[in-house]
Amino acid sequence: MRRLVVTLVTGGVLLLGAAPAAPPDAPVSFIKADELKALLDRGTRGDIIERAPLMCISWYASQAMHIKGARSMPIRAIEARAGEISKTGLVVFY
């Protein structure tokens, strides 16, 4: 019981003490999947990055959601791997 209370209190402190995310440096736009497909079908080149698949999703489900040519990158690795992401072209995170 004591361990549960300590865990809950620690979790609450961490959540309440978390700083809000800073706004992005560049403008951010949201597009729908069909709009992205139309851009790619027209030959627009882009850097498409998918979050690493969740462990609770089956392999088949993750393959069904994968966009051909997209790179898998865990969200927590994006800052460290920022040099790999285009700074001038189309960049899509999904």
N, CA, C and O atoms as a GROMACS GRO file, in nm:
protein
  376
    1MET      N    1   0.083  -0.119   0.000
    1MET     CA    2   0.000   0.000   0.000
    1MET      C    3   0.088   0.125   0.000
    1MET      O    4   0.062   0.220  -0.074
    2ARG      N    5   0.190   0.124   0.083
    2ARG     CA    6   0.279   0.241   0.091
    2ARG      C    7   0.347   0.265  -0.043
    2ARG      O    8   0.364   0.380  -0.085
    3ARG      N    9   0.386   0.156  -0.110
    3ARG     CA   10   0.453   0.167  -0.240
    3ARG      C   11   0.361   0.231  -0.344
    3ARG      O   12   0.405   0.312  -0.425
    4LEU      N   13   0.232   0.196  -0.340
    4LEU     CA   14   0.135   0.254  -0.431
    4LEU      C   15   0.120   0.404  -0.408
    4LEU      O   16   0.117   0.481  -0.503
    5VAL      N   17   0.112   0.445  -0.282
    5VAL     CA   18   0.099   0.587  -0.248
    5VAL      C   19   0.223   0.664  -0.296
    5VAL      O   20   0.210   0.772  -0.354
    6VAL      N   21   0.342   0.609  -0.272
    6VAL     CA   22   0.465   0.676  -0.315
    6VAL      C   23   0.467   0.689  -0.467
    6VAL      O   24   0.506   0.793  -0.519
    7THR      N   25   0.426   0.584  -0.537
    7THR     CA   26   0.422   0.588  -0.683
    7THR      C   27   0.325   0.694  -0.733
    7THR      O   28   0.357   0.770  -0.825
    8LEU      N   29   0.207   0.700  -0.674
    8LEU     CA   30   0.108   0.799  -0.717
    8LEU      C   31   0.155   0.941  -0.689
    8LEU      O   32   0.139   1.029  -0.774
    9VAL      N   33   0.212   0.965  -0.573
    9VAL     CA   34   0.261   1.099  -0.539
    9VAL      C   35   0.376   1.138  -0.633
    9VAL      O   36   0.379   1.250  -0.683
   10THR      N   37   0.468   1.046  -0.657
   10THR     CA   38   0.580   1.074  -0.747
   10THR      C   39   0.530   1.105  -0.887
   10THR      O   40   0.576   1.200  -0.951
   11GLY      N   41   0.436   1.026  -0.936
   11GLY     CA   42   0.379   1.051  -1.069
   11GLY      C   43   0.310   1.186  -1.077
   11GLY      O   44   0.325   1.257  -1.177
   12GLY      N   45   0.236   1.222  -0.974
   12GLY     CA   46   0.169   1.352  -0.972
   12GLY      C   47   0.267   1.468  -0.974
   12GLY      O   48   0.245   1.566  -1.044
   13VAL      N   49   0.374   1.456  -0.897
   13VAL     CA   50   0.476   1.562  -0.894
   13VAL      C   51   0.542   1.577  -1.030
   13VAL      O   52   0.564   1.688  -1.078
   14LEU      N   53   0.572   1.464  -1.093
   14LEU     CA   54   0.636   1.470  -1.226
   14LEU      C   55   0.544   1.532  -1.329
   14LEU      O   56   0.588   1.612  -1.412
   15LEU      N   57   0.415   1.496  -1.325
   15LEU     CA   58   0.321   1.552  -1.422
   15LEU      C   59   0.296   1.700  -1.399
   15LEU      O   60   0.290   1.777  -1.495
   16LEU      N   61   0.280   1.740  -1.276
   16LEU     CA   62   0.254   1.880  -1.246
   16LEU      C   63   0.376   1.968  -1.269
   16LEU      O   64   0.363   2.086  -1.300
   17GLY      N   65   0.494   1.911  -1.253
   17GLY     CA   66   0.617   1.988  -1.270
   17GLY      C   67   0.668   1.992  -1.412
   17GLY      O   68   0.767   2.060  -1.440
   18ALA      N   69   0.602   1.922  -1.504
   18ALA     CA   70   0.648   1.919  -1.643
   18ALA      C   71   0.624   2.055  -1.708
   18ALA      O   72   0.517   2.114  -1.694
   19ALA      N   73   0.724   2.103  -1.779
   19ALA     CA   74   0.712   2.231  -1.849
   19ALA      C   75   0.632   2.210  -1.977
   19ALA      O   76   0.643   2.105  -2.041
   20PRO      N   77   0.551   2.307  -2.016
   20PRO     CA   78   0.477   2.294  -2.142
   20PRO      C   79   0.573   2.297  -2.260
   20PRO      O   80   0.681   2.357  -2.252
   21ALA      N   81   0.533   2.234  -2.366
   21ALA     CA   82   0.617   2.230  -2.486
   21ALA      C   83   0.627   2.369  -2.546
   21ALA      O   84   0.530   2.445  -2.547
   22ALA      N   85   0.744   2.402  -2.597
   22ALA     CA   86   0.764   2.530  -2.664
   22ALA      C   87   0.699   2.525  -2.802
   22ALA      O   88   0.693   2.418  -2.862
   23PRO      N   89   0.652   2.638  -2.851
   23PRO     CA   90   0.594   2.638  -2.986
   23PRO      C   91   0.703   2.608  -3.089
   23PRO      O   92   0.820   2.638  -3.065
   24PRO      N   93   0.666   2.549  -3.202
   24PRO     CA   94   0.766   2.517  -3.304
   24PRO      C   95   0.829   2.643  -3.361
   24PRO      O   96   0.768   2.750  -3.362
   25ASP      N   97   0.953   2.629  -3.410
   25ASP     CA   98   1.025   2.742  -3.470
   25ASP      C   99   0.966   2.780  -3.605
   25ASP      O  100   0.966   2.898  -3.641
   26ALA      N  101   0.916   2.684  -3.679
   26ALA     CA  102   0.862   2.709  -3.812
   26ALA      C  103   0.711   2.689  -3.809
   26ALA      O  104   0.658   2.624  -3.719
   27PRO      N  105   0.642   2.745  -3.908
   27PRO     CA  106   0.497   2.724  -3.912
   27PRO      C  107   0.464   2.575  -3.924
   27PRO      O  108   0.535   2.499  -3.990
   28VAL      N  109   0.356   2.535  -3.861
   28VAL     CA  110   0.312   2.396  -3.865
   28VAL      C  111   0.176   2.392  -3.933
   28VAL      O  112   0.086   2.469  -3.900
   29SER      N  113   0.163   2.301  -4.026
   29SER     CA  114   0.035   2.281  -4.094
   29SER      C  115  -0.007   2.136  -4.074
   29SER      O  116   0.078   2.047  -4.063
   30PHE      N  117  -0.134   2.113  -4.070
   30PHE     CA  118  -0.186   1.978  -4.060
   30PHE      C  119  -0.251   1.942  -4.192
   30PHE      O  120  -0.329   2.021  -4.247
   31ILE      N  121  -0.220   1.823  -4.243
   31ILE     CA  122  -0.283   1.779  -4.367
   31ILE      C  123  -0.345   1.642  -4.343
   31ILE      O  124  -0.304   1.568  -4.254
   32LYS      N  125  -0.443   1.611  -4.424
   32LYS     CA  126  -0.510   1.482  -4.415
   32LYS      C  127  -0.432   1.380  -4.496
   32LYS      O  128  -0.350   1.415  -4.580
   33ALA      N  129  -0.459   1.254  -4.470
   33ALA     CA  130  -0.389   1.146  -4.539
   33ALA      C  131  -0.408   1.153  -4.690
   33ALA      O  132  -0.314   1.130  -4.766
   34ASP      N  133  -0.530   1.186  -4.735
   34ASP     CA  134  -0.554   1.192  -4.879
   34ASP      C  135  -0.480   1.311  -4.943
   34ASP      O  136  -0.442   1.303  -5.060
   35GLU      N  137  -0.461   1.419  -4.868
   35GLU     CA  138  -0.384   1.533  -4.921
   35GLU      C  139  -0.237   1.495  -4.934
   35GLU      O  140  -0.173   1.531  -5.033
   36LEU      N  141  -0.183   1.423  -4.837
   36LEU     CA  142  -0.045   1.376  -4.846
   36LEU      C  143  -0.029   1.280  -4.962
   36LEU      O  144   0.068   1.289  -5.037
   37LYS      N  145  -0.124   1.189  -4.978
   37LYS     CA  146  -0.116   1.094  -5.090
   37LYS      C  147  -0.117   1.167  -5.223
   37LYS      O  148  -0.042   1.131  -5.314
   38ALA      N  149  -0.200   1.269  -5.236
   38ALA     CA  150  -0.204   1.347  -5.362
   38ALA      C  151  -0.070   1.415  -5.387
   38ALA      O  152  -0.023   1.417  -5.501
   39LEU      N  153  -0.008   1.470  -5.284
   39LEU     CA  154   0.124   1.533  -5.300
   39LEU      C  155   0.228   1.430  -5.345
   39LEU      O  156   0.306   1.455  -5.437
   40LEU      N  157   0.229   1.315  -5.280
   40LEU     CA  158   0.326   1.212  -5.316
   40LEU      C  159   0.300   1.156  -5.455
   40LEU      O  160   0.394   1.127  -5.528
   41ASP      N  161   0.173   1.142  -5.493
   41ASP     CA  162   0.139   1.095  -5.628
   41ASP      C  163   0.183   1.193  -5.735
   41ASP      O  164   0.215   1.153  -5.847
   42ARG      N  165   0.186   1.323  -5.702
   42ARG     CA  166   0.233   1.425  -5.798
   42ARG      C  167   0.385   1.433  -5.803
   42ARG      O  168   0.440   1.510  -5.882
   43GLY      N  169   0.452   1.355  -5.721
   43GLY     CA  170   0.598   1.352  -5.724
   43GLY      C  171   0.665   1.444  -5.624
   43GLY      O  172   0.787   1.461  -5.627
   44THR      N  173   0.587   1.504  -5.534
   44THR     CA  174   0.645   1.589  -5.431
   44THR      C  175   0.732   1.502  -5.341
   44THR      O  176   0.688   1.399  -5.291
   45ARG      N  177   0.855   1.544  -5.322
   45ARG     CA  178   0.944   1.470  -5.234
   45ARG      C  179   0.927   1.522  -5.092
   45ARG      O  180   0.910   1.642  -5.070
   46GLY      N  181   0.931   1.432  -4.999
   46GLY     CA  182   0.913   1.473  -4.861
   46GLY      C  183   0.987   1.381  -4.767
   46GLY      O  184   1.022   1.268  -4.801
   47ASP      N  185   1.009   1.430  -4.649
   47ASP     CA  186   1.071   1.352  -4.543
   47ASP      C  187   0.957   1.309  -4.453
   47ASP      O  188   0.904   1.388  -4.375
   48ILE      N  189   0.919   1.182  -4.464
   48ILE     CA  190   0.803   1.131  -4.391
   48ILE      C  191   0.854   1.046  -4.275
   48ILE      O  192   0.926   0.948  -4.295
   49ILE      N  193   0.815   1.085  -4.156
   49ILE     CA  194   0.866   1.019  -4.036
   49ILE      C  195   0.748   0.968  -3.954
   49ILE      O  196   0.658   1.043  -3.917
   50GLU      N  197   0.750   0.838  -3.927
   50GLU     CA  198   0.646   0.779  -3.844
   50GLU      C  199   0.702   0.753  -3.705
   50GLU      O  200   0.820   0.720  -3.690
   51ARG      N  201   0.619   0.766  -3.607
   51ARG     CA  202   0.663   0.732  -3.472
   51ARG      C  203   0.690   0.583  -3.471
   51ARG      O  204   0.632   0.508  -3.548
   52ALA      N  205   0.777   0.543  -3.384
   52ALA     CA  206   0.806   0.400  -3.372
   52ALA      C  207   0.676   0.328  -3.336
   52ALA      O  208   0.598   0.379  -3.255
   53PRO      N  209   0.651   0.212  -3.394
   53PRO     CA  210   0.525   0.143  -3.366
   53PRO      C  211   0.508   0.108  -3.219
   53PRO      O  212   0.604   0.073  -3.150
   54LEU      N  213   0.386   0.117  -3.174
   54LEU     CA  214   0.355   0.081  -3.036
   54LEU      C  215   0.362  -0.070  -3.020
   54LEU      O  216   0.327  -0.145  -3.112
   55MET      N  217   0.406  -0.114  -2.906
   55MET     CA  218   0.419  -0.256  -2.883
   55MET      C  219   0.282  -0.325  -2.876
   55MET      O  220   0.273  -0.446  -2.897
   56CYS      N  221   0.176  -0.249  -2.848
   56CYS     CA  222   0.044  -0.311  -2.837
   56CYS      C  223  -0.022  -0.330  -2.973
   56CYS      O  224  -0.127  -0.393  -2.983
   57ILE      N  225   0.038  -0.275  -3.078
   57ILE     CA  226  -0.017  -0.290  -3.212
   57ILE      C  227   0.048  -0.412  -3.277
   57ILE      O  228   0.169  -0.432  -3.265
   58SER      N  229  -0.031  -0.491  -3.343
   58SER     CA  230   0.026  -0.608  -3.409
   58SER      C  231   0.114  -0.565  -3.526
   58SER      O  232   0.101  -0.453  -3.576
   59TRP      N  233   0.201  -0.653  -3.568
   59TRP     CA  234   0.290  -0.625  -3.681
   59TRP      C  235   0.207  -0.596  -3.805
   59TRP      O  236   0.240  -0.506  -3.882
   60TYR      N  237   0.100  -0.671  -3.825
   60TYR     CA  238   0.016  -0.653  -3.944
   60TYR      C  239  -0.052  -0.516  -3.942
   60TYR      O  240  -0.062  -0.450  -4.046
   61ALA      N  241  -0.099  -0.475  -3.827
   61ALA     CA  242  -0.164  -0.344  -3.817
   61ALA      C  243  -0.063  -0.232  -3.842
   61ALA      O  244  -0.095  -0.135  -3.911
   62SER      N  245   0.058  -0.246  -3.788
   62SER     CA  246   0.158  -0.141  -3.810
   62SER      C  247   0.200  -0.135  -3.956
   62SER      O  248   0.228  -0.027  -4.007
   63GLN      N  249   0.204  -0.250  -4.025
   63GLN     CA  250   0.238  -0.250  -4.167
   63GLN      C  251   0.127  -0.186  -4.250
   63GLN      O  252   0.154  -0.121  -4.351
   64ALA      N  253   0.004  -0.206  -4.209
   64ALA     CA  254  -0.110  -0.147  -4.280
   64ALA      C  255  -0.110   0.005  -4.269
   64ALA      O  256  -0.158   0.073  -4.360
   65MET      N  257  -0.056   0.060  -4.159
   65MET     CA  258  -0.054   0.204  -4.139
   65MET      C  259   0.073   0.268  -4.193
   65MET      O  260   0.083   0.391  -4.198
   66HIS      N  261   0.171   0.188  -4.235
   66HIS     CA  262   0.300   0.240  -4.280
   66HIS      C  263   0.287   0.306  -4.417
   66HIS      O  264   0.221   0.254  -4.506
   67ILE      N  265   0.351   0.420  -4.433
   67ILE     CA  266   0.357   0.489  -4.563
   67ILE      C  267   0.488   0.449  -4.628
   67ILE      O  268   0.594   0.462  -4.567
   68LYS      N  269   0.481   0.402  -4.752
   68LYS     CA  270   0.601   0.358  -4.822
   68LYS      C  271   0.703   0.472  -4.828
   68LYS      O  272   0.671   0.584  -4.868
   69GLY      N  273   0.825   0.441  -4.788
   69GLY     CA  274   0.932   0.540  -4.788
   69GLY      C  275   0.948   0.616  -4.657
   69GLY      O  276   1.044   0.691  -4.640
   70ALA      N  277   0.854   0.596  -4.563
   70ALA     CA  278   0.863   0.665  -4.434
   70ALA      C  279   0.971   0.600  -4.348
   70ALA      O  280   0.998   0.480  -4.357
   71ARG      N  281   1.031   0.682  -4.264
   71ARG     CA  282   1.131   0.633  -4.169
   71ARG      C  283   1.068   0.627  -4.031
   71ARG      O  284   0.993   0.716  -3.993
   72SER      N  285   1.100   0.522  -3.958
   72SER     CA  286   1.050   0.507  -3.823
   72SER      C  287   1.147   0.573  -3.726
   72SER      O  288   1.268   0.549  -3.732
   73MET      N  289   1.094   0.656  -3.638
   73MET     CA  290   1.178   0.727  -3.542
   73MET      C  291   1.099   0.747  -3.412
   73MET      O  292   0.992   0.809  -3.415
   74PRO      N  293   1.148   0.696  -3.301
   74PRO     CA  294   1.078   0.720  -3.175
   74PRO      C  295   1.068   0.869  -3.145
   74PRO      O  296   1.161   0.945  -3.173
   75ILE      N  297   0.957   0.910  -3.090
   75ILE     CA  298   0.935   1.052  -3.060
   75ILE      C  299   1.046   1.109  -2.974
   75ILE      O  300   1.091   1.221  -2.997
   76ARG      N  301   1.091   1.033  -2.875
   76ARG     CA  302   1.194   1.086  -2.785
   76ARG      C  303   1.330   1.099  -2.853
   76ARG      O  304   1.420   1.161  -2.797
   77ALA      N  305   1.347   1.042  -2.972
   77ALA     CA  306   1.475   1.050  -3.043
   77ALA      C  307   1.478   1.165  -3.144
   77ALA      O  308   1.583   1.193  -3.202
   78ILE      N  309   1.366   1.230  -3.166
   78ILE     CA  310   1.360   1.333  -3.270
   78ILE      C  311   1.459   1.446  -3.245
   78ILE      O  312   1.528   1.488  -3.338
   79GLU      N  313   1.468   1.495  -3.124
   79GLU     CA  314   1.560   1.606  -3.095
   79GLU      C  315   1.704   1.564  -3.122
   79GLU      O  316   1.780   1.640  -3.183
   80ALA      N  317   1.742   1.447  -3.078
   80ALA     CA  318   1.879   1.400  -3.098
   80ALA      C  319   1.910   1.372  -3.244
   80ALA      O  320   2.025   1.383  -3.287
   81ARG      N  321   1.807   1.337  -3.322
   81ARG     CA  322   1.827   1.303  -3.463
   81ARG      C  323   1.780   1.413  -3.557
   81ARG      O  324   1.757   1.388  -3.675
   82ALA      N  325   1.766   1.535  -3.506
   82ALA     CA  326   1.715   1.647  -3.586
   82ALA      C  327   1.798   1.672  -3.711
   82ALA      O  328   1.745   1.716  -3.812
   83GLY      N  329   1.926   1.645  -3.705
   83GLY     CA  330   2.013   1.665  -3.821
   83GLY      C  331   1.977   1.577  -3.938
   83GLY      O  332   2.017   1.606  -4.051
   84GLU      N  333   1.902   1.471  -3.915
   84GLU     CA  334   1.861   1.379  -4.022
   84GLU      C  335   1.733   1.426  -4.092
   84GLU      O  336   1.694   1.370  -4.194
   85ILE      N  337   1.668   1.526  -4.037
   85ILE     CA  338   1.538   1.570  -4.088
   85ILE      C  339   1.556   1.696  -4.174
   85ILE      O  340   1.627   1.788  -4.134
   86SER      N  341   1.492   1.697  -4.290
   86SER     CA  342   1.501   1.810  -4.382
   86SER      C  343   1.459   1.940  -4.312
   86SER      O  344   1.364   1.942  -4.235
   87LYS      N  345   1.532   2.046  -4.341
   87LYS     CA  346   1.499   2.176  -4.282
   87LYS      C  347   1.435   2.270  -4.385
   87LYS      O  348   1.391   2.379  -4.351
   88THR      N  349   1.430   2.226  -4.511
   88THR     CA  350   1.377   2.314  -4.614
   88THR      C  351   1.259   2.256  -4.691
   88THR      O  352   1.182   2.331  -4.750
   89GLY      N  353   1.243   2.127  -4.692
   89GLY     CA  354   1.138   2.064  -4.770
   89GLY      C  355   1.018   2.024  -4.687
   89GLY      O  356   1.005   2.062  -4.571
   90LEU      N  357   0.934   1.946  -4.748
   90LEU     CA  358   0.815   1.894  -4.682
   90LEU      C  359   0.857   1.790  -4.577
   90LEU      O  360   0.929   1.695  -4.608
   91VAL      N  361   0.811   1.809  -4.456
   91VAL     CA  362   0.837   1.712  -4.348
   91VAL      C  363   0.701   1.676  -4.288
   91VAL      O  364   0.623   1.763  -4.250
   92VAL      N  365   0.675   1.547  -4.282
   92VAL     CA  366   0.548   1.498  -4.229
   92VAL      C  367   0.577   1.403  -4.115
   92VAL      O  368   0.653   1.307  -4.131
   93PHE      N  369   0.517   1.429  -4.000
   93PHE     CA  370   0.524   1.337  -3.886
   93PHE      C  371   0.386   1.274  -3.872
   93PHE      O  372   0.284   1.343  -3.874
   94TYR      N  373   0.384   1.142  -3.858
   94TYR     CA  374   0.257   1.076  -3.832
   94TYR      C  375   0.276   0.962  -3.737
   94TYR      O  376   0.179   0.894  -3.702
   0.00000   0.00000   0.00000
